Amino acid sequence: MRKLTLLKPTLVVLIYFVCPEMLSARSKPDTTSVIQLLDVETGKIDTLLSLKQHIEAPNWHPDNYLIVNSKGKLYQLDIASKQLTEINTGFANECNNDHGLSPDKKWLAISHNARNDTSRKGYKSAVYILPVKGGQPRRITPGVPSYWHGWSADGKTLAYCAERNGNYDIYTINTKGGKETRITTAEGLDDGPDYSPDGKFIYFNSYRTGHMQVWRMLADGRKPEQLTFDENSNWFPHPSPDGKSIVYIAYTSDEKQNHLFGKNVKLRLLNPVTKAIKDITPVFFGGQGTINVNSWAPDSRHLAFVSYIVK
C-alpha cells in the first residue's frame, strides 16, 4: 500500500439532503473514493484502493475484508487482493451507508429504502438483518425512516436513528423485531448511536445544545453526558473493540444539523476515561460516507475510512 498525504481540497462541493442518510442514494460520477487504513498509534495512513466510484462507510471484518456500500449495493473489499465483490442482499438494492456487523460477525444490519412501505414519507429507510455472506434480508424496524448504527454487545438489540413525528431521535429494538423503544427525547437531531463493547454505554452525536457534539448515555438512555465542547461539528463516535478509544469525525466548520459530503473534516480520538482528545489525521476532503459506521479493526489499533477527490 502506498503512503498518502492528505491535502486540503481546492474545490468544495456542497450537496444538501433533508434526511440524514439519503446522500448515499445519489450517484456522484465525478467522485474518486480513496479507501484508507490508519494506524492510530503511529499516524501512518495507507491507501488501500482508489476508485472513480462513490464508496462509503467501511466496516472491518476479522477475516481481513471491509464491507462498503456504493450506489445502493453492498460490497466486500478484500484487503490483501483489493478485490471488490458484491454481497447478495436480495431485494435490498437501495442500501444507504448505515450498515454493520453483529458482535459474532455472522450477521449484517443494513438500512434499505423500503419503497413498498405504506408510509407517505418521501424516504422510507428501514433496518434489516441478513447473513454477513449474503442472503434474503429480514425487516426489523416497523417505522420509517430508520437508520441503523449500533449492535449491542450481547447481539440482542439494535440502536438506530429514526424520525417519528418530525424529530430525529435514537431508538432501540430487539433483533427479532417487535416494538421499538425511544431512548432520547431532546429537541434537535440525535444520531449515530454506537454501543461500547461492554454494553454499558451508547455513544452518539446530538444537537440538543444548538451545536453538534459527541455525547454518551447509559444503554437505556439515562444519564446523558456531553463529551466534546469545541467549535467543530462532531459526528459518529465509534468505540474501539477494546473500549479504550472513541474515534469520531469533526467538521472544521459549523454545519448545524447537517453532515454533508464535500467538506473539510478530520478524525479525532477521544479517551473515554480521561476525556482527552487528539487529532489522528490532517484535515481532508470528506464528510458523509467517511466513517458513518464503526470501522475499527479487531486489533483496536487500525481503522478504515474514506476520503474523496472531486473534480
N, C-alpha and C positions, 0 to 999 in steps of 0.2 A: 504494500500500500504506500502511496506517495504522501509525503508530508504536505499539508495545505496550510497556507497562511490566510486567515480570514481578513478580508478587506471591506471597508465601508463602501456601499454601493454609490455609483454616480447617478443612478436613476431610481426613484422611489415610485412604485405603482401602488395605488390605494384601491382596494376592492371592498365594498361595504355590503354586508348582509344583515338582515334583521335578526334571523335565527342564529344562535351561537355557533353551530357547527355546519352550516349549509355550504361553506366555501368549497369543500372537497367535491361537491356535486358538479361544479362548473369546470370546464376544461380551460386550461391556460396554455395554448400551444407554443407561446414564446418563452416558456419557462424551462430552465435547466435545474434539475434537482440534484443536489450533492449530498449523498448519504455519507455521514461521517461518524467516526468512532473516536471517543475521547477518553484518555487516561486521566482521571480526576486527580491523581497524586502527582503526576509529572506535568500535566497540562498539555501533553502531546496530542495533537489532532491529526488523524489519518483519514484520507478519503478512501472509502470502500468502493463507491461507484458514483459516477456522474452520468446522468441520463437526460436527454431532451424530452422529458415527460414529467408531469406533475405527480410527485410521490410524497406521501405524508406518513407521519406517526409510526415510527418503528417500535415494535415490541421485540425483546431479545429472548429467544428460546434457548434452553440449556443445550439443545442439540446443535448449537452453533449456526443458527439461522435467525434472520429477522422476519417479522410479519409486518407488511406495509400495505397501504391502500393507494389506489390510483384509479380515477375515473369510475368509481363505483364498485370496483373489484378489489379483492384482497390477494396478496401475493406473498410467497415465501422467497426470501432472498438469502441464498447460501453464502455465508461469509467467506468460506475458503474458495469456492469456484466462482462466486459473484453471479451465479445463475439465478434468474428471476422466473419463478414458476407460479402460475395462477392456482389459487386454492378454490376448490369446488364449494361454493356457498349456495348451491341450489337456486331457488328463485330470487335470492337476495343479490341483486345486481345494481343496487343504488346505495352501497355502503358508504358512510362518511368516515371521518378519521377518529372515531371513538370505538376502539376495539381493544381487546386484551385477553391475557391468559388466565386460566384458573390457577390456584395455588399448586395443584398437582401437574400443571402444564398439559393436561389431556383435553381441555375444553377451551373454546374461544367464544368470548362475548362480542357481539357486533351490534352496530346501530345502522338500521336499514330503513329507507324511506318506504313505508307501507302504503302504497298508493290506493290499495283496496280498502283501507280503513274508512269507516263511515264518518269520521270527523270532518268538519268543514274547514279545518285549519289548512293553511297553504302548504306547510311542510310537515310530514307525518312520520318522522323518525321514531322507530320503536326498537326496543332491545331484544335480541335473540341470542340463543346459545346453540352451538354446533360443535362436533368433534374438531379438534385442532387440525387434523389432517384433511378435513373437509366432510361435507355431508349436508343433509337437509336441516335447515335452522328450525328451532322451536321458539315461538314467541313467548316472551316473559312479561313485558310491561303491557298493561291493558290500555293505558292512555298514551296520547301523542301530543306534542313531540317529547321524546325521551332520548337522552344521550348517555350511553354507558361510560363510566370512568373508573370504577373500583370493584374489586372482588375481595370479600372478607377472607381472613386467614384460614378459617375452617371450611371454606368453599361453599357455604350455605346461603350467602347473602350477596346481592349486587347493590352497588351505590351508583346513582346516576343523577344528572341534572335534567329537570323537566319543567315545562311551562304548564301551569294549571291556573286558570282564572287570571291570566295576564301577568303573572310574576314567575320568574325562574327561581326555583329552589332545589334543594337536594333531597332526594328520596331514597329509600331502600326497599328491597323486595326479596323474597325468598327465591332461590334459583328454580324452584318448582312452579313459580308464578303465584297468583293469588292477589291479595290486597296489598297495595303499596303503602308505605309509611313516610309521611313528610317529616323531615328532621331539622329543617331550617325554615324560619318564618319571617326573616328580616326583609324589609323593602330593598329592592335592588337585586342585582344578579348574584346568586351563589352558584358556583360551578366547580368542575374539576375534582370531585371527591375521590381520594385515594387512601386506602387503609394502610395503617402502619403494620409491619409484619407480625407484631404480637396481637393485632386485632383491637388494641385499646383505643386508638385514635383514628379519626378521619381528618386528613389534611385537605384543604380546599382554598379557593380564592373567592373573595367577597367584595362587593361594592357598598356594603352597608354603612361605611363611614363617608361615602362620597368620593373615595379613591380606591382603586383596585389593589388589594393587599392579600398576603397569604395568612391564613388562619388555620387553626385546628380545633377540634372538638372531640368529646368522647364519642364513641361509635353510635350511641343512641341520640346524639345531638346536644347533649347537655354540656355546660361549661365551655362555651366558645372562647377562644383566646387568640388575639391578634399577634402575629409573629414578625411581620415586616412593617416598617413605618417610614418609608422613604418616598422620593418623588417619582420613582419608576411605577409603571403599571405592571403588577406582578401576577403571574398566572401559573396554573397547572403544577402544583407542588407534588413531587413523586418521591416517596421514601425508598432508600436503597434496601436490598434484601436483608442486610444485617441491621437495619434500623438506625444506623449511625449518622446518616446524611440525608438531607432533603434537597433535591435539585429542583429548580423552577426557572421559568423563562421570564425575563424582565424586559419590558418595552422601555426604551430610554426616554420616551415622551409620554405624556398623559393621554391615554387612549380611551378614557372614560370607561364604559362598559363593553368596549369592542376589543376583540383580539384579531386584528386584521392580518392578512397576508401582505408582505411587501413593506416591512417596517424595520427600523434599526432595533435590534434586540441583542441580548447576551444571556448566557446561562450563569446562574449563581448557585452557590451551595450554602445551605443552612444547617448548622449543628443544632439538633432538636433539644439538646441538654443545655448548652451554654448560650444558645441563640445567636452565636457569632455567624456572620455572613461574609462570603468572599466571592469574587468573580472567578469563574473557571474557563471562560472563553473571552476573547476580544468581542467587541461589537460586530455583528454581522447582519446580513440581509435575510430576514426570516419572519417568524410570527406564527400565524395559523399554519398548522402542519408540522412545525418543528419538533415539539415534544408534547403533543396533546395527550398522549398516554404514557404510561410507565415504560421507560426504555433502558432501565438498568440491566447490565449483565449480571449473571448469577454470582460473580465474584465481588460485587459491590464496589468495584474499582473502575470499571469501564461503563460507558453508556453510549447509546447511539442517538443521533439527532440529524435533522435535515436543514441545510441552508439552501438558498436559492440564488439563481442568476437570471435576471430578466432583461432582455434586450429592448 
